[in-house]
Amino acid sequence: MNDATKWRWENARGISEIFAAEPQVKAIVLTGTVAESIVDDFSETHLHAFWTELPSIDQQHRVLERVGGTSVFGVEELEWSVCIARRFHAN
């Protein structure tokens, strides 16, 4: 495992632990080049959190604050159809 992979793997583990603290999160999956250990200096880390119900605004803020992150889409009340549309639009 090269240094670029190791750093991203450790970072993903820390972020996953923060998401896993939310009771509605049932699984977190690491995908892409980090999961495959074929990282270079420009690689992104892709984590997918699977919730049993959509996160509330408070949960979104709490998780973002704990990971020190921001949301590309903003923090708002979510609806399933919006999440599905965003997922397919992002590809």
N, CA and C atoms as an extended XYZ file, in Angstrom:
273
Properties=species:S:1:pos:R:3:atomname:S:1:resname:S:1:resid:I:1 pbc="F F F"
N         0.859       -1.180        0.000 N   MET     1
C         0.000        0.000        0.000 CA  MET     1
C         0.902        1.239        0.000 C   MET     1
N         0.717        2.114       -1.006 N   ASN     2
C         1.546        3.313       -1.058 CA  ASN     2
C         1.032        4.370       -0.073 C   ASN     2
N         1.818        5.436        0.136 N   ASP     3
C         1.457        6.477        1.107 CA  ASP     3
C         0.139        7.164        0.755 C   ASP     3
N        -0.110        7.398       -0.533 N   ALA     4
C        -1.346        8.057       -0.951 CA  ALA     4
C        -2.558        7.191       -0.603 C   ALA     4
N        -2.431        5.886       -0.764 N   THR     5
C        -3.522        4.971       -0.412 CA  THR     5
C        -3.701        4.913        1.099 C   THR     5
N        -2.607        4.771        1.818 N   LYS     6
C        -2.665        4.644        3.278 CA  LYS     6
C        -3.347        5.851        3.908 C   LYS     6
N        -2.980        7.052        3.504 N   TRP     7
C        -3.581        8.260        4.064 CA  TRP     7
C        -5.081        8.290        3.803 C   TRP     7
N        -5.483        7.987        2.573 N   ARG     8
C        -6.905        8.015        2.233 CA  ARG     8
C        -7.676        6.912        2.950 C   ARG     8
N        -7.085        5.750        3.089 N   TRP     9
C        -7.715        4.635        3.782 CA  TRP     9
C        -7.961        5.002        5.249 C   TRP     9
N        -6.953        5.571        5.902 N   GLU    10
C        -7.095        5.968        7.306 CA  GLU    10
C        -8.127        7.082        7.462 C   GLU    10
N        -8.133        8.030        6.549 N   ASN    11
C        -9.112        9.105        6.579 CA  ASN    11
C       -10.527        8.541        6.401 C   ASN    11
N       -10.703        7.632        5.468 N   ALA    12
C       -12.007        7.006        5.233 CA  ALA    12
C       -12.470        6.242        6.476 C   ALA    12
N       -11.564        5.571        7.150 N   ARG    13
C       -11.923        4.839        8.368 CA  ARG    13
C       -12.435        5.805        9.437 C   ARG    13
N       -11.763        6.935        9.615 N   GLY    14
C       -12.197        7.920       10.605 CA  GLY    14
C       -13.559        8.509       10.277 C   GLY    14
N       -13.769        8.841        9.011 N   ILE    15
C       -15.064        9.384        8.583 CA  ILE    15
C       -16.155        8.325        8.755 C   ILE    15
N       -15.849        7.088        8.428 N   SER    16
C       -16.823        6.000        8.571 CA  SER    16
C       -17.259        5.830       10.017 C   SER    16
N       -16.340        5.953       10.947 N   GLU    17
C       -16.675        5.828       12.370 CA  GLU    17
C       -17.647        6.926       12.802 C   GLU    17
N       -17.491        8.119       12.250 N   ILE    18
C       -18.404        9.224       12.571 CA  ILE    18
C       -19.801        8.928       12.040 C   ILE    18
N       -19.890        8.479       10.803 N   PHE    19
C       -21.194        8.113       10.244 CA  PHE    19
C       -21.803        6.938       11.008 C   PHE    19
N       -20.999        5.954       11.363 N   ALA    20
C       -21.491        4.754       12.044 CA  ALA    20
C       -22.074        5.071       13.418 C   ALA    20
N       -21.727        6.208       13.988 N   ALA    21
C       -22.281        6.613       15.285 CA  ALA    21
C       -23.755        7.000       15.180 C   ALA    21
N       -24.227        7.249       13.965 N   GLU    22
C       -25.638        7.580       13.766 CA  GLU    22
C       -26.441        6.280       13.732 C   GLU    22
N       -27.476        6.158       14.579 N   PRO    23
C       -28.189        4.879       14.677 CA  PRO    23
C       -28.866        4.422       13.388 C   PRO    23
N       -29.208        5.339       12.502 N   GLN    24
C       -29.891        4.952       11.258 CA  GLN    24
C       -28.915        4.518       10.159 C   GLN    24
N       -27.638        4.666       10.380 N   VAL    25
C       -26.653        4.221        9.382 CA  VAL    25
C       -26.399        2.734        9.597 C   VAL    25
N       -26.688        1.950        8.577 N   LYS    26
C       -26.556        0.493        8.685 CA  LYS    26
C       -25.335       -0.060        7.969 C   LYS    26
N       -24.794        0.683        7.016 N   ALA    27
C       -23.607        0.208        6.298 CA  ALA    27
C       -22.882        1.394        5.690 C   ALA    27
N       -21.575        1.258        5.581 N   ILE    28
C       -20.738        2.250        4.918 CA  ILE    28
C       -19.808        1.479        3.991 C   ILE    28
N       -19.759        1.893        2.735 N   VAL    29
C       -18.971        1.176        1.742 CA  VAL    29
C       -17.935        2.126        1.141 C   VAL    29
N       -16.700        1.672        1.114 N   LEU    30
C       -15.611        2.383        0.456 CA  LEU    30
C       -15.476        1.814       -0.944 C   LEU    30
N       -15.506        2.686       -1.954 N   THR    31
C       -15.411        2.229       -3.343 CA  THR    31
C       -14.308        3.003       -4.070 C   THR    31
N       -14.107        2.648       -5.307 N   GLY    32
C       -13.177        3.383       -6.160 CA  GLY    32
C       -11.725        2.993       -5.957 C   GLY    32
N       -10.854        3.903       -6.322 N   THR    33
C        -9.424        3.604       -6.334 CA  THR    33
C        -8.860        3.334       -4.948 C   THR    33
N        -9.420        3.973       -3.922 N   VAL    34
C        -8.924        3.715       -2.564 CA  VAL    34
C        -9.246        2.278       -2.158 C   VAL    34
N       -10.460        1.845       -2.415 N   ALA    35
C       -10.845        0.468       -2.086 CA  ALA    35
C       -10.011       -0.541       -2.862 C   ALA    35
N        -9.626       -0.181       -4.074 N   GLU    36
C        -8.851       -1.083       -4.922 CA  GLU    36
C        -7.339       -0.930       -4.738 C   GLU    36
N        -6.938        0.031       -3.876 N   SER    37
C        -5.514        0.303       -3.607 CA  SER    37
C        -4.727        0.635       -4.867 C   SER    37
N        -5.341        1.440       -5.741 N   ILE    38
C        -4.643        1.911       -6.947 CA  ILE    38
C        -4.693        3.439       -6.998 C   ILE    38
N        -4.306        4.060       -5.892 N   VAL    39
C        -4.417        5.502       -5.697 CA  VAL    39
C        -3.188        6.221       -6.226 C   VAL    39
N        -3.429        7.424       -6.755 N   ASP    40
C        -2.336        8.344       -7.038 CA  ASP    40
C        -2.617        9.641       -6.271 C   ASP    40
N        -1.792       10.645       -6.471 N   ASP    41
C        -1.929       11.892       -5.711 CA  ASP    41
C        -3.215       12.654       -6.015 C   ASP    41
N        -3.924       12.310       -7.066 N   PHE    42
C        -5.126       13.039       -7.467 CA  PHE    42
C        -6.411       12.249       -7.197 C   PHE    42
N        -6.300       11.092       -6.601 N   SER    43
C        -7.457       10.230       -6.368 CA  SER    43
C        -8.386       10.797       -5.303 C   SER    43
N        -9.687       10.549       -5.505 N   GLU    44
C       -10.710       10.917       -4.539 CA  GLU    44
C       -11.055        9.700       -3.691 C   GLU    44
N       -11.646        9.959       -2.531 N   THR    45
C       -12.132        8.887       -1.676 CA  THR    45
C       -13.649        8.853       -1.780 C   THR    45
N       -14.206        7.695       -2.113 N   HIS    46
C       -15.650        7.551       -2.274 CA  HIS    46
C       -16.208        6.669       -1.161 C   HIS    46
N       -17.010        7.290       -0.281 N   LEU    47
C       -17.696        6.566        0.784 CA  LEU    47
C       -19.195        6.687        0.563 C   LEU    47
N       -19.896        5.598        0.752 N   HIS    48
C       -21.355        5.592        0.605 CA  HIS    48
C       -21.953        5.115        1.924 C   HIS    48
N       -22.801        5.952        2.525 N   ALA    49
C       -23.476        5.593        3.771 CA  ALA    49
C       -24.906        5.186        3.448 C   ALA    49
N       -25.321        4.053        3.982 N   PHE    50
C       -26.674        3.549        3.769 CA  PHE    50
C       -27.480        3.744        5.051 C   PHE    50
N       -28.500        4.579        4.946 N   TRP    51
C       -29.353        4.932        6.072 CA  TRP    51
C       -30.672        4.172        5.984 C   TRP    51
N       -31.244        3.809        7.136 N   THR    52
C       -32.561        3.180        7.144 CA  THR    52
C       -33.661        4.212        6.938 C   THR    52
N       -33.352        5.467        7.235 N   GLU    53
C       -34.250        6.583        6.940 CA  GLU    53
C       -33.384        7.792        6.636 C   GLU    53
N       -33.945        8.734        5.912 N   LEU    54
C       -33.165        9.907        5.520 CA  LEU    54
C       -32.708       10.690        6.740 C   LEU    54
N       -31.497       11.212        6.718 N   PRO    55
C       -31.001       11.975        7.869 CA  PRO    55
C       -31.734       13.314        8.005 C   PRO    55
N       -32.013       13.675        9.244 N   SER    56
C       -32.636       14.960        9.514 CA  SER    56
C       -31.621       16.076        9.272 C   SER    56
N       -32.105       17.292        9.268 N   ILE    57
C       -31.204       18.440        9.128 CA  ILE    57
C       -30.191       18.438       10.275 C   ILE    57
N       -30.653       18.151       11.493 N   ASP    58
C       -29.736       18.101       12.639 CA  ASP    58
C       -28.657       17.027       12.453 C   ASP    58
N       -29.047       15.861       11.955 N   GLN    59
C       -28.066       14.803       11.718 CA  GLN    59
C       -27.066       15.214       10.647 C   GLN    59
N       -27.552       15.850        9.588 N   GLN    60
C       -26.656       16.301        8.529 CA  GLN    60
C       -25.626       17.282        9.083 C   GLN    60
N       -26.094       18.257        9.863 N   HIS    61
C       -25.176       19.233       10.461 CA  HIS    61
C       -24.190       18.550       11.402 C   HIS    61
N       -24.691       17.624       12.232 N   ARG    62
C       -23.834       16.948       13.205 CA  ARG    62
C       -22.715       16.165       12.513 C   ARG    62
N       -23.074       15.386       11.506 N   VAL    63
C       -22.069       14.591       10.804 CA  VAL    63
C       -21.074       15.493       10.080 C   VAL    63
N       -21.574       16.514        9.395 N   LEU    64
C       -20.663       17.426        8.690 CA  LEU    64
C       -19.707       18.116        9.646 C   LEU    64
N       -20.219       18.532       10.803 N   GLU    65
C       -19.361       19.192       11.790 CA  GLU    65
C       -18.293       18.236       12.306 C   GLU    65
N       -18.682       16.997       12.597 N   ARG    66
C       -17.726       16.018       13.140 CA  ARG    66
C       -16.643       15.628       12.142 C   ARG    66
N       -16.997       15.573       10.862 N   VAL    67
C       -15.974       15.214        9.868 CA  VAL    67
C       -15.211       16.442        9.367 C   VAL    67
N       -15.708       17.631        9.725 N   GLY    68
C       -15.052       18.851        9.258 CA  GLY    68
C       -15.303       19.090        7.785 C   GLY    68
N       -16.496       18.715        7.325 N   GLY    69
C       -16.800       18.802        5.901 CA  GLY    69
C       -17.894       19.794        5.562 C   GLY    69
N       -18.183       19.846        4.290 N   THR    70
C       -19.279       20.657        3.769 CA  THR    70
C       -20.089       19.791        2.814 C   THR    70
N       -21.305       20.223        2.530 N   SER    71
C       -22.157       19.490        1.615 CA  SER    71
C       -22.172       20.176        0.258 C   SER    71
N       -21.956       19.423       -0.791 N   VAL    72
C       -22.012       19.949       -2.151 CA  VAL    72
C       -23.415       20.459       -2.462 C   VAL    72
N       -24.423       19.768       -1.917 N   PHE    73
C       -25.813       20.093       -2.208 CA  PHE    73
C       -26.452       20.998       -1.169 C   PHE    73
N       -25.755       21.282       -0.079 N   GLY    74
C       -26.351       22.050        1.001 CA  GLY    74
C       -27.076       21.131        1.967 C   GLY    74
N       -27.447       21.683        3.107 N   VAL    75
C       -28.168       20.924        4.118 CA  VAL    75
C       -29.623       21.346        4.053 C   VAL    75
N       -30.499       20.355        3.862 N   GLU    76
C       -31.922       20.644        3.726 CA  GLU    76
C       -32.716       19.405        4.089 C   GLU    76
N       -34.002       19.592        4.253 N   GLU    77
C       -34.886       18.453        4.472 CA  GLU    77
C       -34.874       17.622        3.191 C   GLU    77
N       -34.595       16.341        3.323 N   LEU    78
C       -34.441       15.487        2.157 CA  LEU    78
C       -35.700       14.672        1.889 C   LEU    78
N       -35.888       14.341        0.629 N   GLU    79
C       -36.953       13.437        0.206 CA  GLU    79
C       -36.298       12.350       -0.628 C   GLU    79
N       -36.852       11.136       -0.568 N   TRP    80
C       -36.240       10.022       -1.292 CA  TRP    80
C       -36.065       10.326       -2.768 C   TRP    80
N       -37.072       10.916       -3.398 N   SER    81
C       -36.977       11.168       -4.837 CA  SER    81
C       -35.845       12.140       -5.158 C   SER    81
N       -35.605       13.102       -4.277 N   VAL    82
C       -34.521       14.065       -4.489 CA  VAL    82
C       -33.177       13.359       -4.399 C   VAL    82
N       -33.028       12.479       -3.430 N   CYS    83
C       -31.764       11.754       -3.273 CA  CYS    83
C       -31.481       10.867       -4.476 C   CYS    83
N       -32.504       10.193       -4.955 N   ILE    84
C       -32.324        9.333       -6.126 CA  ILE    84
C       -31.973       10.176       -7.347 C   ILE    84
N       -32.660       11.284       -7.546 N   ALA    85
C       -32.380       12.154       -8.694 CA  ALA    85
C       -30.960       12.697       -8.622 C   ALA    85
N       -30.526       13.092       -7.452 N   ARG    86
C       -29.165       13.626       -7.310 CA  ARG    86
C       -28.146       12.547       -7.603 C   ARG    86
N       -28.409       11.352       -7.149 N   ARG    87
C       -27.461       10.252       -7.386 CA  ARG    87
C       -27.286       10.014       -8.875 C   ARG    87
N       -28.367        9.966       -9.611 N   PHE    88
C       -28.258        9.705      -11.050 CA  PHE    88
C       -27.754       10.930      -11.800 C   PHE    88
N       -28.066       12.097      -11.318 N   HIS    89
C       -27.586       13.322      -11.958 CA  HIS    89
C       -26.067       13.452      -11.797 C   HIS    89
N       -25.549       13.005      -10.666 N   ALA    90
C       -24.115       13.125      -10.387 CA  ALA    90
C       -23.273       12.279      -11.341 C   ALA    90
N       -23.848       11.230      -11.879 N   ASN    91
C       -23.091       10.370      -12.784 CA  ASN    91
C       -23.108       10.986      -14.128 C   ASN    91
